[in-house]
Amino acid sequence: MKPQEAELVTEISKLQCMVTELKTGFTSALLELSQIQHGDSHLREELEENRRSCQKKAFRLETLVEALREELGVLRCQIVQLYSKRRGPEPDGKSSTSKPRESLPAEPVGDQSVCECPGPPPASLSRGKLLLHCFLQGLKAGLSEGTDARHQVAMQLLHSEWEYVSTLKQLCDKYKTPPAHQMTAEPYQTYVGFVEELLQRHVLFRNTLQERLSAEHWKSLVGDILVQLIGQNDTAFSDMYLGYTTTLASFLSLEFNRPDEQGRSHRAQRAQTEREEIKLLSLLLAPVARIHSYLSHIQNLLQWTGKDHPDCSLLLGSERALRSVLSRCHVILEEDVRWEEDEGAGQRSESITEEGLAH
């Protein structure tokens, strides 16, 4: 029995050694797994940080491109003025000796990197120089430490507001006088009344925003101006847009059911008519689309607004109010579309009944 007991003790000791080795291996495997998990979380954090950095850089590039476009528009107008001033006295010249004298006063303009000669080839060269000059200015503005991203986003809002006010003025000018074929002017007067109210309110908003952004000490606050536009305790803003949307459906039927004076026999005429209708539809839907645009601008501002910023609660409140107005506008348009469909179905059934009675 003693030799057997010794063998059992030996086997037990071997098993204990194996168990110890397994424990050691399992512990090392757990350590390696924790290290892998830690490295994976670290990589995820780096990836998220890189994604945020790329988004910020892309947004900054977008704002720089917008600023460059505005600057190029201003410079283009200046170039046109310079060319008109230079070319104006040339037809009055009676001798060839007077031409160089006329071009001399314009030479100092070349120091401003605008243009050097009135001929077409230098104009193309000066355009390239202007593009490069504006690009470098934009880079300097973007790389400067004092660049305020919220200010750039607010400048984009101001630029889009100028365009929207211009669109409202275009609508007013277009429909102040009803078309000759319309028997009554009441629908046009109602429509223009809403457009004039929108124009008055948004001109005030544009001017207030411009004064705020052009102030010498801008405190990075725009939420209070948006609250003044949208209204916190009054419903003037929503009433104007809901009234405009309600009037829009009937007004669209008037505009797109005009008699075709030229006929529809040619494809070119039909294509031209379709293009004009698309432009007109885009113009008439601009106020509804503007609410979408405001939401986009507010979301861009919130990306650069901390939770402790005074604008945060104002921007969030404005966003909620705009979404409410937008959803109600969509409901009105959907109801008008369903009403048009039901009316069209009723007219078709009546025509079928009349044809059956005729037979």
C-alpha positions in Angstrom: 0.0 0.0 0.0 2.8 2.4 0.7 4.2 2.4 -2.9 0.7 3.1 -4.2 0.2 5.9 -1.8 3.5 7.4 -2.9 2.4 7.2 -6.5 -0.9 8.9 -5.7 1.0 11.7 -3.9 3.2 12.1 -6.9 0.3 12.3 -9.3 -1.5 14.8 -7.0 1.6 17.0 -6.9 1.8 16.8 -10.7 -1.8 17.8 -11.0 -1.3 20.7 -8.6 1.7 21.9 -10.7 -0.5 21.7 -13.8 -3.2 23.7 -12.1 -0.7 26.3 -11.0 0.6 26.6 -14.5 -2.9 26.9 -15.9 -3.7 29.6 -13.4 -0.5 31.5 -14.4 -1.4 31.1 -18.1 -4.9 32.2 -17.5 -3.8 35.2 -15.5 -1.3 36.3 -18.2 -4.1 35.8 -20.8 -6.4 38.1 -18.8 -3.6 40.7 -18.5 -3.0 40.6 -22.3 -6.8 40.9 -22.9 -7.0 43.9 -20.6 -4.1 45.5 -22.4 -5.7 44.9 -25.7 -9.0 46.4 -24.5 -7.1 49.4 -23.1 -5.3 49.9 -26.4 -8.6 49.5 -28.3 -10.3 52.2 -26.2 -7.3 54.5 -26.6 -7.5 54.0 -30.4 -11.2 54.8 -30.3 -10.5 58.0 -28.4 -7.9 59.0 -30.9 -10.2 58.2 -33.8 -13.0 60.3 -32.3 -10.6 63.2 -31.6 -9.3 63.0 -35.2 -12.9 63.0 -36.5 -13.8 66.1 -34.5 -10.6 67.8 -35.7 -11.4 66.9 -39.3 -15.0 68.3 -38.9 -13.7 71.5 -37.5 -11.1 71.9 -40.3 -13.7 71.1 -42.9 -16.1 73.7 -41.4 -13.3 76.3 -41.2 -12.5 75.6 -44.9 -16.2 76.0 -45.7 -16.4 79.4 -44.0 -13.2 80.5 -45.7 -14.5 79.6 -49.1 -17.7 81.6 -48.3 -15.6 84.6 -47.2 -13.5 84.3 -50.3 -16.6 84.2 -52.5 -17.9 87.4 -50.9 -14.5 89.1 -51.3 -14.2 88.0 -54.9 -17.7 89.5 -55.6 -16.6 92.8 -54.2 -13.4 92.8 -56.1 -15.1 91.9 -59.3 -17.4 94.9 -59.0 -14.3 97.1 -58.3 -12.6 95.7 -61.5 -15.7 96.4 -63.6 -15.7 100.0 -62.3 -12.0 100.4 -63.0 -12.4 99.2 -66.6 -15.4 101.4 -67.2 -13.5 104.4 -65.9 -10.5 103.5 -68.1 -12.4 102.8 -71.3 -14.7 105.7 -71.0 -12.4 108.5 -72.3 -10.9 106.4 -75.1 -13.6 107.1 -77.8 -13.1 110.9 -77.3 -9.4 110.7 -78.3 -8.6 112.1 -81.8 -4.9 111.3 -82.1 -2.7 108.3 -81.2 -0.5 110.4 -79.0 -3.4 111.0 -76.6 -3.8 107.4 -75.7 -0.7 106.9 -73.7 -1.5 110.0 -71.7 -4.9 108.7 -70.9 -3.5 105.4 -69.6 -0.9 107.1 -67.3 -3.3 108.1 -64.5 -4.5 104.5 -64.2 -1.0 103.1 -63.7 -0.8 103.5 -59.9 -3.8 101.1 -59.6 -1.4 98.3 -60.6 0.3 98.6 -57.2 -2.9 97.3 -55.7 -2.7 94.0 -57.6 -6.0 94.7 -59.3 -5.1 95.0 -63.0 -2.3 96.5 -65.0 -3.6 97.0 -68.5 -7.0 97.3 -70.1 -6.5 94.5 -72.6 -8.2 91.1 -72.3 -5.1 88.9 -71.6 -3.9 91.0 -68.6 -7.4 90.8 -67.3 -7.3 87.0 -67.1 -3.9 87.3 -65.4 -5.2 89.8 -62.9 -8.1 87.5 -62.1 -5.6 84.7 -61.2 -3.7 87.1 -59.1 -6.9 88.1 -57.3 -7.8 84.5 -56.6 -4.4 83.8 -55.2 -4.4 87.1 -53.2 -7.8 86.2 -51.7 -6.8 82.7 -51.0 -3.7 83.8 -49.0 -5.8 86.4 -47.1 -8.3 83.6 -46.2 -5.5 81.4 -45.0 -4.1 84.2 -42.9 -7.5 84.8 -41.4 -8.1 81.1 -40.7 -4.7 80.5 -39.2 -4.7 83.6 -37.0 -5.1 82.9 -33.3 -7.8 85.5 -32.9 -10.2 83.8 -35.4 -13.6 83.4 -33.9 -15.5 80.4 -35.4 -18.8 81.6 -34.0 -18.3 85.0 -35.7 -17.7 83.3 -39.0 -20.9 81.2 -38.6 -22.8 84.4 -37.7 -21.4 86.1 -40.8 -22.7 83.3 -42.9 -26.2 83.8 -41.3 -25.9 87.5 -42.1 -24.9 86.8 -45.7 -27.8 84.4 -46.2 -30.2 87.0 -44.6 -29.2 89.6 -47.2 -30.0 87.1 -50.0 -33.4 86.2 -48.3 -34.3 89.9 -48.0 -33.5 90.3 -51.7 -35.7 87.4 -52.6 -38.6 88.9 -50.6 -38.2 92.2 -52.4 -38.2 90.3 -55.7 -41.5 88.7 -54.7 -43.0 92.1 -53.7 -42.0 93.7 -57.0 -43.2 90.8 -59.0 -46.7 90.6 -57.6 -47.5 94.2 -56.6 -49.4 94.5 -59.9 -51.6 91.5 -60.7 -51.4 89.9 -64.2 -53.7 91.3 -66.8 -55.5 88.0 -67.4 -56.7 87.8 -63.7 -60.3 89.0 -63.2 -59.8 89.7 -59.4 -56.8 91.2 -57.6 -57.7 90.0 -54.1 -55.5 86.8 -54.0 -52.5 88.8 -55.1 -53.2 91.5 -52.6 -53.5 89.0 -49.8 -50.3 87.2 -50.9 -48.3 90.5 -51.2 -49.6 91.6 -47.8 -47.9 88.5 -46.2 -44.7 89.0 -48.2 -44.5 92.7 -47.1 -44.9 91.7 -43.5 -42.1 89.1 -43.8 -39.9 91.7 -45.6 -40.4 94.3 -42.9 -39.6 91.9 -40.1 -36.5 90.4 -41.8 -35.1 93.7 -42.8 -35.1 94.7 -39.1 -33.5 91.4 -38.2 -30.8 91.8 -40.9 -30.0 95.3 -39.8 -29.8 94.4 -36.1 -27.6 91.4 -36.8 -25.3 93.5 -39.0 -24.9 96.1 -36.3 -24.1 93.5 -33.7 -21.5 91.8 -35.9 -19.9 95.0 -37.0 -19.5 96.3 -33.4 -16.0 97.0 -32.2 -16.3 94.7 -29.2 -18.4 91.8 -30.3 -19.3 89.6 -27.3 -20.2 86.5 -29.4 -23.9 86.9 -28.7 -26.6 86.4 -31.4 -29.2 84.3 -29.6 -31.1 87.3 -28.3 -31.5 88.7 -31.9 -32.9 85.3 -33.1 -35.3 85.4 -30.2 -36.4 88.9 -31.2 -37.0 87.6 -34.8 -38.9 84.4 -33.8 -40.6 85.8 -30.8 -40.7 84.1 -27.4 -44.0 85.3 -26.0 -45.8 86.5 -29.1 -47.0 84.5 -32.2 -46.3 87.2 -34.8 -43.5 85.2 -36.5 -45.5 81.9 -36.6 -48.7 83.7 -37.7 -46.9 85.3 -40.7 -45.3 82.1 -41.9 -48.5 80.0 -41.3 -50.5 82.7 -43.1 -48.1 82.7 -46.0 -48.1 78.9 -46.2 -51.9 78.8 -46.2 -52.1 81.4 -48.9 -49.4 79.8 -50.9 -51.4 76.7 -52.0 -54.2 78.7 -53.6 -51.7 81.2 -55.0 -49.7 78.4 -56.7 -52.8 77.1 -58.4 -53.3 80.6 -59.8 -49.8 81.0 -61.0 -49.4 77.5 -62.6 -52.9 77.4 -64.2 -52.3 80.5 -66.4 -53.5 80.2 -70.0 -50.8 79.2 -72.5 -50.6 82.0 -75.0 -48.0 80.4 -77.2 -49.4 76.9 -77.2 -47.7 73.6 -76.4 -46.9 72.3 -79.9 -43.1 72.6 -79.7 -40.9 70.8 -77.3 -38.6 73.8 -76.9 -41.5 75.9 -75.7 -42.5 73.2 -73.3 -39.0 72.9 -71.9 -38.7 76.7 -71.6 -42.0 76.8 -69.7 -40.9 74.0 -67.4 -37.7 75.8 -66.5 -39.6 79.0 -65.8 -42.0 77.1 -63.6 -39.2 75.5 -61.6 -37.6 78.9 -61.0 -40.9 80.4 -60.0 -41.7 77.5 -57.6 -38.3 77.9 -56.0 -39.0 81.6 -55.6 -42.4 81.1 -54.0 -41.2 78.4 -51.7 -38.2 80.5 -50.4 -40.0 81.6 -47.1 -40.7 77.9 -46.2 -37.2 76.9 -47.2 -35.8 79.7 -45.1 -37.0 78.1 -41.9 -34.9 75.0 -42.8 -32.0 77.3 -43.4 -32.4 79.0 -40.0 -32.3 75.5 -38.3 -29.1 74.7 -40.2 -27.5 78.0 -39.1 -28.6 77.4 -35.4 -27.1 73.9 -35.4 -23.8 75.3 -36.8 -23.8 77.9 -34.0 -24.5 75.3 -31.4 -21.5 73.3 -32.5 -19.4 76.3 -31.3 -21.5 77.1 -28.2 -20.7 75.6 -24.9 -23.4 74.6 -22.4 -22.4 77.5 -20.1 -22.5 80.1 -23.0 -25.4 82.7 -22.6 -26.5 81.9 -26.2 -27.0 78.1 -25.5 -30.5 78.3 -24.0 -31.6 81.0 -26.4 -30.5 79.0 -29.5 -32.1 75.8 -28.2 -35.4 77.7 -27.6 -35.2 79.3 -31.1 -34.6 75.8 -32.6 -37.7 74.3 -30.8 -39.9 77.2 -31.9 -38.7 77.0 -35.6 -39.3 73.2 -35.6 -42.8 73.8 -34.4 -43.5 76.4 -37.1 -42.0 74.2 -39.7 -44.0 71.1 -38.8 -47.2 73.2 -38.9 -46.3 74.6 -42.3 -45.7 71.0 -43.6 -49.1 69.9 -42.3 -50.8 72.8 -44.1 -49.1 72.0 -47.4 -49.9 68.3 -47.0 -53.5 69.1 -46.4 -53.6 71.3 -49.4 -52.1 68.6 -51.6 -54.7 66.0 -50.3 -57.5 68.5 -51.0 -56.2 69.0 -54.5 -56.0 65.3 -55.1 -59.6 64.7 -53.7 -60.9 67.6 -55.9 -59.2 66.1 -58.9 -60.7 62.7 -58.3 -64.1 64.2 -57.9 -63.8 66.1 -61.1 -62.7 62.9 -62.9 -65.7 61.0 -61.6 -68.1 63.7 -62.6 -66.7 63.7 -66.1 -67.0 59.9 -66.3 -70.6 60.1 -65.2 -71.4 62.8 -67.7 -69.9 60.7 -70.5 -71.9 57.7 -69.5 -75.1 59.7 -69.5 -74.3 61.1 -72.9 -74.0 57.6 -74.3 
